[in-house]
């Protein structure tokens, strides 16, 4: 008999528990509704392809949302991506497989392309975070490990999910630039926190209370 080769998934990541997915989707809607209603946002509709006096429904604007909310660690494309075999064979990855993890969401962000949640990885979670994840998409910049960790909540029509992590790094890069970013508003309720504007239609809400969601580390084979 021939030994079957181990199959590599489309991607590895943390998959949110059903209840926490529902909660995060609701929170994301609340975020978009409140963000769309603040004066500062209404004055800056141009990057979203709208005139100042026009009405923009952000819930409709982000037409697509992933079927399963997750935080990708390694995109493998079933093994076609360089380094995916090595990633899958790491002891830390094998040990983490099918284990439960709590993810800490510190911020929500929206750009003309994507809406997402910023995930702050713990040292335990960083053990299975690929060291080149940030370099892969922004080779010219330096970021703290884990800066790309995110949960895609929605994308505009014709935008791919992979864009969310790139948008997040774009914002982190501006935060690192040393420039001061004034808060342009405050949201309330479950999305309480200050909202900052980072040019080109990029907004970030720093949550006053971090959101914790339960997840399982696994592979998605689709
Ligand atoms: O929102 P995401 O992190 O962005 O989750 C999905 C998941 O894999 C399934 O498509 C992410 N993804 C897609 N292409 C890539 C890529 N080239 N590099 C890293 N992540 C990717 C996508």
Boltz pocket constraint, residues with backbone or C-beta under 6 A from the ligand:
constraints:
  - pocket:
      binder: B
      contacts: [[A, 10], [A, 11], [A, 70], [A, 71], [A, 72], [A, 74], [A, 75], [A, 150], [A, 151], [A, 152], [A, 161], [A, 162], [A, 163], [A, 164], [A, 165]]
      max_distance: 6.0
